[in-house]
């Protein structure tokens, strides 16, 4: 599989980003390997908090959550999905599939030997993370916080906002991650922060993964990944470990998905679900420190004796 690797100097001196890079390798499924980057901060003997980003961001999205979580004593791991951040970027959109992304992420979790995981997932981080939780409801995950995300099965009609986003992703000449994150945030981003989101993508040729994600969302019932997600929902329907939703009040794409998660997942019953005010789709930008507090409080209040 042909891939591109973003030069390291693109990540130098980014605002609020002091974290050392770490790398592992995953099978590209064609006889080669791809390098995956991850942030790994805090004590390694502490149960991990796994932060999963979505489209078209990278682990930089969590820069306001990592320090307070580490200060509270947690180990925090934030990978860059293949095609994003400091991870390798296959050059063809056809190289990316839902199944491959799930396999790559599962491989990273296994290689890092993560157990007793607190999962925080947003956007495609949830399409992947919830899939893995559902496939192994009694496995590695101790609790889940789902933020502006869902696990689609192709049974509900896609909304107008998502249809417009999917069309935009395939037709816009300059697919700017910084501008997209800015538009999906309530507070607006400084130019240096927008540039940090663009840093992984020196040229359009680096953006095949980012452009592919909107097309990979299963919107038809007979999509093989819709079938796989329905199977994962069977596991989620048995997930009795703590499950929390933390959604933004200003996200037109994911509005209402939190209520479905609360109704269908047993572990969500009786939990202090949160709707954050003045928080858009990229609620980590709008309410990052508050989200870190929510994660820490959720862990503390749901620890097993």
GINOR-V947295 format. One record per pair of residues at least 12 apart in sequence whose ideal C-beta (glycine too) atoms are under 10 Angstrom apart, sorted by sequence separation. I is the first residue (numbers start at 1). GAP is how many residues later the second one is. D is the distance in whole Angstrom. If there is no record, write none. Layout:
i={I I}
gap={GAP GAP}
d={D D}
//
This chain:
i={23 24 38 39 66 83 117 121 129 168 181 182 218 245 246 247 261 279 8 23 24 38 49 65 82 83 119 133 178 181 245 274 277 22 23 24 51 62 82 119 130 178 180 244 245 247 259 276 22 23 51 63 81 117 129 165 178 179 181 182 245 258 276 21 22 49 62 117 129 130 178 181 245 258 274 21 22 49 61 87 129 134 177 178 180 181 244 245 258 274 21 22 51 59 60 82 83 126 133 176 177 178 179 180 243 244 276 19 20 21 22 39 59 82 126 130 165 176 177 178 179 243 19 20 39 49 58 59 60 81 105 109 126 129 130 131 177 178 245 274 19 20 37 38 39 49 58 59 82 83 87 119 125 126 128 130 176 177 178 243 17 19 37 58 59 82 106 117 119 125 126 127 129 176 177 243 272 18 39 49 57 58 81 82 101 105 109 117 118 119 120 121 122 125 126 127 128 175 177 178 243 244 245 39 42 46 57 60 61 81 104 105 115 116 117 118 119 120 121 122 123 125 126 127 174 177 241 243 244 274 3 41 42 49 50 51 52 53 58 59 60 79 102 106 115 116 117 118 119 120 121 122 123 124 126 127 176 236 239 240 241 242 243 251 272 2 11 41 46 47 48 49 50 51 52 53 55 58 59 60 79 82 98 101 102 105 106 114 115 116 117 118 119 120 121 122 123 126 175 239 240 241 242 243 245 246 247 248 249 250 272 1 39 42 43 46 47 48 49 50 51 52 53 54 56 57 58 59 81 101 102 105 113 114 115 116 117 118 119 120 121 122 123 237 238 239 240 242 244 245 246 247 248 249 250 253 254 271 1 2 41 42 46 47 48 49 50 51 53 55 56 57 58 59 121 236 237 238 239 240 242 243 244 245 246 247 248 249 250 251 252 253 1 3 5 41 42 46 48 49 50 52 55 58 79 98 102 106 175 236 237 238 239 240 242 244 245 246 247 248 249 250 251 252 254 272 1 2 3 5 42 43 45 46 54 79 98 101 102 106 109 110 174 177 180 236 243 244 245 246 248 249 250 251 271 1 3 6 42 43 44 53 77 109 173 175 176 233 236 248 249 250 251 271 1 3 42 43 53 77 99 109 175 233 236 247 248 251 1 41 42 79 98 102 174 177 246 248 250 41 42 106 176 247 248 249 40 41 42 77 175 248 267 40 41 148 175 247 248 250 39 40 41 77 246 248 249 21 39 40 169 248 38 39 40 75 172 248 19 38 39 77 84 19 37 38 39 169 170 246 17 37 38 76 78 169 170 17 19 36 37 75 81 169 16 19 36 37 74 76 81 169 170 246 15 18 35 36 37 169 170 246 14 17 36 39 79 168 169 11 16 19 35 37 38 39 78 81 166 167 15 16 18 19 34 36 37 38 166 246 11 14 17 18 34 36 37 38 69 165 166 246 16 36 37 244 16 19 35 36 37 69 163 166 244 35 36 162 165 246 34 35 52 166 244 28 34 244 22 24 33 34 50 65 162 243 26 32 34 163 242 19 22 23 162 242 244 50 62 244 19 21 50 158 242 243 28 30 62 242 26 34 48 61 123 158 241 242 26 28 50 61 157 158 186 242 23 24 25 154 155 156 185 186 241 21 22 23 48 50 61 154 155 184 186 21 23 30 48 57 152 153 154 155 156 185 186 29 34 48 57 152 153 154 155 184 28 47 48 50 51 52 53 54 55 56 57 150 151 152 153 154 184 29 36 44 47 48 49 50 51 52 53 54 55 56 57 153 154 184 36 47 48 49 50 51 52 53 54 55 154 184 29 34 38 46 47 48 49 50 51 52 53 54 55 153 29 36 37 47 48 49 50 51 52 53 54 152 154 155 28 36 40 52 53 54 55 153 154 27 34 52 54 152 153 154 6 11 26 29 38 51 52 54 152 153 155 11 29 36 50 52 54 153 154 155 10 27 28 52 153 154 26 27 52 93 152 153 6 8 26 51 52 151 152 153 3 4 6 26 50 150 151 153 3 6 26 27 52 153 5 6 26 151 5 6 25 26 151 5 6 24 25 3 4 5 24 26 3 4 26 151 197 3 4 25 127 1 2 3 4 24 165 2 3 24 164 165 197 1 2 3 124 127 164 1 2 22 50 123 124 127 161 162 186 1 50 127 161 162 186 187 3 48 124 144 160 161 162 186 187 193 2 54 84 124 135 159 160 161 185 186 187 189 1 48 49 50 51 54 131 134 135 159 161 185 186 47 52 54 134 137 144 158 159 185 186 187 47 49 134 135 136 139 143 149 159 184 185 186 189 52 131 134 135 137 138 144 145 146 147 148 159 183 184 185 186 188 127 131 134 137 141 143 144 145 146 147 148 149 182 183 184 185 187 188 1 130 133 134 135 136 137 142 143 144 145 146 147 148 181 183 184 185 186 187 131 132 134 135 137 138 141 142 143 144 145 146 147 148 181 182 185 186 187 131 134 135 137 138 143 144 145 146 147 156 180 181 184 185 186 127 130 131 133 134 137 138 141 149 180 184 185 130 132 133 134 136 137 138 148 150 181 182 131 134 137 147 150 156 181 130 131 134 148 149 152 130 133 148 150 151 147 148 150 101 133 146 149 150 130 148 149 151 55 133 148 150 151 89 101 146 147 150 85 89 96 101 146 149 56 86 87 95 96 130 151 55 85 86 91 93 94 95 96 98 151 85 91 93 96 97 98 101 146 84 85 89 91 92 93 96 100 146 165 60 83 84 89 91 92 93 95 96 98 99 144 83 89 90 91 93 94 98 56 58 89 90 93 96 97 98 146 56 57 61 80 89 92 93 96 98 161 56 57 60 88 89 144 55 56 84 87 90 93 146 56 57 83 84 93 102 144 56 57 83 118 119 120 122 143 144 55 56 83 84 98 99 122 55 83 84 98 99 102 118 120 122 145 57 82 83 97 98 146 147 56 81 83 97 98 123 126 137 143 145 148 55 81 83 84 99 122 137 145 147 63 83 98 102 123 137 98 123 126 130 134 148 81 122 133 147 148 149 60 63 148 133 147 148 61 126 130 147 148 60 61 147 148 60 147 58 58 60 57 60 147 56 58 56 58 57 58 56 147 56 145 147 147 145 145 56 58 143 56 57 145 55 56 144 145 55 56 143 55 143 55 56 142 55 56 123 143 54 55 122 123 143 122 123 142 143 55 122 142 55 122 142 37 120 122 120 120 120 15 120 16 17 15 16 118 14 15 118 120 13 14 17 15 16 118 14 15 118 14 17 13 14 118 10 11 14 10 12 10 11 116 10 11 9 10 10 7 10 6 6 6 7 4 6 10 4 4 4 6 4 5 4 3 4 4 3 3 76 74 65 76 64 68 72 61 63 64 67 68 71 72 74 61 62 63 64 65 66 67 68 69 70 74 61 64 65 68 69 72 73 60 61 64 65 68 69 72 57 63 64 65 67 68 71 72 74 55 62 64 65 66 69 73 54 57 61 64 65 68 69 72 54 57 64 65 68 72 53 62 65 62 65 69 53 65 51 51 51 49 51 49 49 49 47 47 16}
gap={12 12 12 12 12 12 12 12 12 12 12 12 12 12 12 12 12 12 13 13 13 13 13 13 13 13 13 13 13 13 13 13 13 14 14 14 14 14 14 14 14 14 14 14 14 14 14 14 15 15 15 15 15 15 15 15 15 15 15 15 15 15 15 16 16 16 16 16 16 16 16 16 16 16 16 17 17 17 17 17 17 17 17 17 17 17 17 17 17 17 18 18 18 18 18 18 18 18 18 18 18 18 18 18 18 18 18 19 19 19 19 19 19 19 19 19 19 19 19 19 19 19 20 20 20 20 20 20 20 20 20 20 20 20 20 20 20 20 20 20 21 21 21 21 21 21 21 21 21 21 21 21 21 21 21 21 21 21 21 21 22 22 22 22 22 22 22 22 22 22 22 22 22 22 22 22 22 23 23 23 23 23 23 23 23 23 23 23 23 23 23 23 23 23 23 23 23 23 23 23 23 23 23 24 24 24 24 24 24 24 24 24 24 24 24 24 24 24 24 24 24 24 24 24 24 24 24 24 24 24 25 25 25 25 25 25 25 25 25 25 25 25 25 25 25 25 25 25 25 25 25 25 25 25 25 25 25 25 25 25 25 25 25 25 25 26 26 26 26 26 26 26 26 26 26 26 26 26 26 26 26 26 26 26 26 26 26 26 26 26 26 26 26 26 26 26 26 26 26 26 26 26 26 26 26 26 26 26 26 26 26 27 27 27 27 27 27 27 27 27 27 27 27 27 27 27 27 27 27 27 27 27 27 27 27 27 27 27 27 27 27 27 27 27 27 27 27 27 27 27 27 27 27 27 27 27 27 27 28 28 28 28 28 28 28 28 28 28 28 28 28 28 28 28 28 28 28 28 28 28 28 28 28 28 28 28 28 28 28 28 28 28 29 29 29 29 29 29 29 29 29 29 29 29 29 29 29 29 29 29 29 29 29 29 29 29 29 29 29 29 29 29 29 29 29 29 30 30 30 30 30 30 30 30 30 30 30 30 30 30 30 30 30 30 30 30 30 30 30 30 30 30 30 30 30 31 31 31 31 31 31 31 31 31 31 31 31 31 31 31 31 31 31 31 32 32 32 32 32 32 32 32 32 32 32 32 32 32 33 33 33 33 33 33 33 33 33 33 33 34 34 34 34 34 34 34 35 35 35 35 35 35 35 36 36 36 36 36 36 36 37 37 37 37 37 37 37 38 38 38 38 38 39 39 39 39 39 39 40 40 40 40 40 41 41 41 41 41 41 41 42 42 42 42 42 42 42 43 43 43 43 43 43 43 44 44 44 44 44 44 44 44 44 44 45 45 45 45 45 45 45 45 46 46 46 46 46 46 46 47 47 47 47 47 47 47 47 47 47 47 48 48 48 48 48 48 48 48 48 48 49 49 49 49 49 49 49 49 49 49 49 49 50 50 50 50 51 51 51 51 51 51 51 51 51 52 52 52 52 52 53 53 53 53 53 54 54 54 55 55 55 55 55 55 55 55 56 56 56 56 56 57 57 57 57 57 57 58 58 58 59 59 59 59 59 59 60 60 60 60 61 61 61 61 61 61 61 61 62 62 62 62 62 62 62 62 63 63 63 63 63 63 63 63 63 64 64 64 64 64 64 64 64 64 64 65 65 65 65 65 65 65 65 65 65 65 65 66 66 66 66 66 66 66 66 66 67 67 67 67 67 67 67 67 67 67 67 67 67 67 67 67 67 68 68 68 68 68 68 68 68 68 68 68 68 68 68 68 68 68 69 69 69 69 69 69 69 69 69 69 69 69 70 70 70 70 70 70 70 70 70 70 70 70 70 70 71 71 71 71 71 71 71 71 71 71 71 71 71 71 72 72 72 72 72 72 72 72 72 73 73 73 73 73 73 73 74 74 74 74 74 74 74 74 74 74 74 75 75 75 75 75 75 75 75 75 76 76 76 76 76 76 77 77 77 77 77 77 78 78 78 78 78 78 78 78 79 79 79 79 79 79 79 79 80 80 80 80 80 80 81 81 81 81 82 82 82 82 82 83 83 83 83 84 84 84 84 84 85 85 85 85 85 86 86 86 86 87 87 87 87 87 87 88 88 88 88 88 88 89 89 89 89 89 89 90 90 90 90 90 90 90 90 90 90 91 91 91 91 91 91 91 92 92 92 92 92 92 92 92 92 92 93 93 93 93 93 93 93 93 93 93 93 93 94 94 94 94 94 94 94 94 94 94 94 94 94 95 95 95 95 95 95 95 95 95 95 95 96 96 96 96 96 96 96 96 96 96 96 96 96 97 97 97 97 97 97 97 97 97 97 97 97 97 97 97 97 97 98 98 98 98 98 98 98 98 98 98 98 98 98 98 98 98 98 98 99 99 99 99 99 99 99 99 99 99 99 99 99 99 99 99 99 99 99 99 100 100 100 100 100 100 100 100 100 100 100 100 100 100 100 100 100 100 100 101 101 101 101 101 101 101 101 101 101 101 101 101 101 101 101 102 102 102 102 102 102 102 102 102 102 102 102 103 103 103 103 103 103 103 103 103 103 103 104 104 104 104 104 104 104 105 105 105 105 105 105 106 106 106 106 106 107 107 107 108 108 108 108 108 109 109 109 109 110 110 110 110 110 111 111 111 111 111 112 112 112 112 112 112 113 113 113 113 113 113 113 114 114 114 114 114 114 114 114 114 114 115 115 115 115 115 115 115 115 116 116 116 116 116 116 116 116 116 116 117 117 117 117 117 117 117 117 117 117 117 117 118 118 118 118 118 118 118 119 119 119 119 119 119 119 119 119 120 120 120 120 120 120 120 120 120 120 121 121 121 121 121 121 122 122 122 122 122 122 122 123 123 123 123 123 123 123 124 124 124 124 124 124 124 124 124 125 125 125 125 125 125 125 126 126 126 126 126 126 126 126 126 126 127 127 127 127 127 127 127 128 128 128 128 128 128 128 128 128 128 128 129 129 129 129 129 129 129 129 129 130 130 130 130 130 130 131 131 131 131 131 131 132 132 132 132 132 132 133 133 133 134 134 134 135 135 135 135 135 136 136 136 136 137 137 138 139 139 140 140 140 141 141 142 142 143 143 144 144 145 146 147 148 149 150 151 152 152 153 153 153 154 154 154 154 155 155 155 156 156 157 157 157 158 158 158 158 159 159 159 159 159 160 160 160 160 161 161 161 162 162 162 163 164 169 171 172 174 175 175 176 176 177 177 177 178 178 178 178 179 179 179 180 180 180 181 181 181 182 182 183 183 184 185 185 185 186 187 188 188 188 189 189 190 190 191 192 192 193 194 195 195 196 196 196 197 198 199 200 201 201 202 203 203 204 205 206 216 218 219 219 220 220 220 221 221 221 221 221 221 221 221 222 222 222 222 222 222 222 222 222 222 222 223 223 223 223 223 223 223 224 224 224 224 224 224 224 225 225 225 225 225 225 225 225 225 226 226 226 226 226 226 226 227 227 227 227 227 227 227 227 228 228 228 228 228 228 229 229 229 230 230 230 231 231 233 240 241 243 244 246 247 250 252 256 272}
d={5 6 10 8 7 9 9 9 8 9 8 5 10 8 8 9 9 9 8 7 9 10 10 9 9 6 8 10 8 7 4 9 10 9 6 7 7 8 8 7 7 10 9 10 8 9 9 7 7 8 7 9 10 10 8 9 7 7 10 8 10 7 8 6 5 9 5 9 10 7 3 5 5 9 9 8 7 9 8 9 8 7 8 6 8 9 9 6 8 9 8 5 9 9 9 8 8 9 9 8 10 7 8 10 7 9 8 10 8 9 10 10 4 7 10 7 10 10 9 4 8 8 5 8 5 6 9 7 9 6 9 10 5 8 8 6 4 4 9 6 8 8 8 7 9 9 9 5 10 10 10 9 9 8 9 4 8 5 9 10 9 6 8 5 9 5 9 9 6 8 8 7 9 6 9 5 9 10 8 10 9 8 7 9 8 5 7 5 8 9 10 7 9 10 3 7 9 10 7 9 8 9 7 9 8 9 9 10 9 7 9 8 8 8 5 6 7 8 7 8 8 7 6 6 10 6 10 4 7 9 8 6 10 5 9 7 10 7 10 8 7 9 9 9 5 8 6 5 5 5 6 4 6 8 7 7 8 8 10 9 9 5 4 10 8 10 9 8 10 10 8 7 8 7 8 8 9 5 6 10 7 9 9 8 6 9 6 6 9 5 8 8 7 8 7 5 6 10 8 6 5 5 8 9 8 10 8 10 5 9 8 4 7 7 8 6 7 5 5 5 4 7 7 8 9 7 3 8 9 6 9 7 9 9 8 9 9 7 8 7 9 6 10 6 9 6 5 10 5 10 7 7 8 6 8 10 7 8 8 10 8 4 6 7 7 7 8 8 7 10 7 8 7 9 6 7 7 7 5 10 9 7 7 5 5 6 5 5 7 8 9 6 5 8 9 5 9 4 5 9 8 8 8 8 6 7 5 8 7 5 7 9 9 9 6 6 7 8 7 8 7 6 6 8 10 8 8 9 10 7 9 7 8 9 9 9 8 9 7 9 10 9 7 8 9 9 9 7 9 7 8 6 5 4 9 6 6 9 7 8 6 7 9 7 8 10 9 7 9 3 9 8 9 8 9 9 5 6 8 9 10 10 5 9 10 8 5 7 7 9 4 9 8 8 10 6 9 7 9 7 5 10 10 10 8 9 7 5 9 7 6 4 9 8 8 9 6 8 10 8 7 5 8 7 8 10 10 10 7 8 10 7 6 4 9 9 9 7 8 6 8 9 9 9 9 4 9 8 7 9 9 7 7 10 9 6 10 6 10 6 5 10 7 9 9 8 7 10 8 10 8 8 7 9 9 9 10 8 10 4 7 6 7 6 6 9 9 8 8 10 5 7 9 9 9 10 10 8 10 9 8 7 10 9 6 10 6 9 4 6 9 8 10 9 9 9 4 9 9 6 7 8 10 9 5 8 9 10 8 5 9 9 10 8 9 7 7 8 10 9 7 5 8 9 10 9 4 5 9 9 9 9 10 8 8 10 7 10 7 9 7 9 9 10 8 9 10 10 8 9 8 9 7 8 8 10 9 10 9 4 9 10 9 8 9 5 8 10 9 7 9 9 8 10 8 10 8 10 9 9 10 9 9 9 9 9 10 9 8 7 9 5 10 9 5 6 10 9 10 9 6 7 6 9 10 9 10 9 10 5 8 6 10 5 6 9 8 9 8 5 9 7 10 8 10 9 9 10 10 7 10 4 8 9 7 10 8 7 8 7 9 7 9 5 6 9 9 7 7 10 9 4 5 5 5 5 4 7 2 5 5 9 9 7 7 9 7 7 8 7 8 7 7 4 9 9 6 8 10 7 9 7 8 9 9 8 5 9 8 8 8 6 8 8 5 7 9 9 3 9 10 3 8 9 5 8 10 8 9 7 8 8 7 9 7 8 10 6 9 9 9 9 10 9 8 8 9 8 9 6 5 8 8 8 5 9 6 5 10 8 5 10 10 5 10 10 9 10 8 9 8 10 9 9 9 6 9 7 10 7 9 9 5 6 9 9 9 6 6 6 7 8 9 9 7 7 6 10 4 5 8 7 10 6 8 8 9 9 10 5 6 5 10 7 6 7 10 7 10 5 5 10 6 8 10 8 7 9 9 9 10 7 9 9 10 8 9 9 5 6 9 7 8 9 8 9 9 5 9 5 9 8 8 10 9 8 8 8 10 9 10 6 8 9 6 10 10 10 10 8 9 9 10 7 9 9 5 7 10 7 8 9 8 10 9 5 9 10 10 9 9 8 9 9 10 9 8 5 8 9 7 9 7 7 5 9 9 7 9 7 9 9 10 8 4 5 9 9 9 6 3 4 8 6 7 8 7 7 8 9 10 9 5 8 7 10 10 9 8 6 10 7 7 6 4 5 5 5 5 6 9 9 9 9 8 5 9 8 7 6 8 8 7 8 7 7 8 7 6 6 9 9 4 5 9 5 4 9 5 9 7 9 6 8 8 10 9 5 8 6 9 8 7 9 7 4 5 9 10 10 9 9 10 9 10 7 8 10 8 9 5 10 10 9 9 9 8 9 6 9 7 10 9 7 8 7 9 7 6 5 9 9 9 9 4 9 9 10 7 9 9 8 9 9 9 9 8 7 8 8 9 8 9 7 10 8 7 9 7 9 8 9 8 7 5 10 10 8 9 7 6 9 9 8 9 10 10 5 8 5 9 8 9 8 6 6 10 9 10 6 8 4 10 10 10 10 9 9 5 6 10 10 8 8 10 9 9 10 8 6 9 6 8 5 7 8 7 7 4 9 7 8 9 9 7 8 8 6 9 10 7 7 10 4 10 9 10 9 8 9 9 10 9 9 7 9 10 8 9 10 9 9 7 6 6 8 9 10 9 9 8 9 8 8 7 6 9 8 10 10 2 7 9 7 8 10 8 10 10 9 7 7 10 4 10 9 10 8 9 8 10 10 9 10 9 10 10 10 10 7 9 7 10 10 9 9 9 8 8 9 9 9 9 8 9 8 9 8 9 9 9 9 8 10 8 9 6 10 10 8 10 9 9 10 6 5 8 6 9 7 8 9 7 8 6 9 10 8 9 10 6 10 10 9 7 8 8 9 10 7 6 8 10 9 8 9 6 9 4 10 9 7 8 7 9 7 9 7 9 4 9 7 10 8 7 8 8 6 8 10 8 9 9 7 9 9 7 8 10 9 9 8 9 9 7 6 10 10 5 8 7 8 6 10 9 9 9 7 9 9 8 8 6 6 4 9 10 10 9 10 8 7 10 9 9 6 10 5 8 10 7 9 10 6 7 5 7 7 10 7 10 10 9 9 7 7 9 5 10 10 9 10 10 9 9 6 9 7 9 8 7 9 8 10 6 9 9 8 10 6 10 10 10 9 9 10 10 10 7 5 9 5 9 5 9 9 10 7 3 7 4 9 5 7 8 6 9 8 7 9 10 7 10 8 9 6 8 6 10 9 8 9 8 4 9 6 9 9 9 7 9 7 9 9 9 10 9 7 9 8 10 9 10 10 9 9 6 9 8 8 9 10}
//
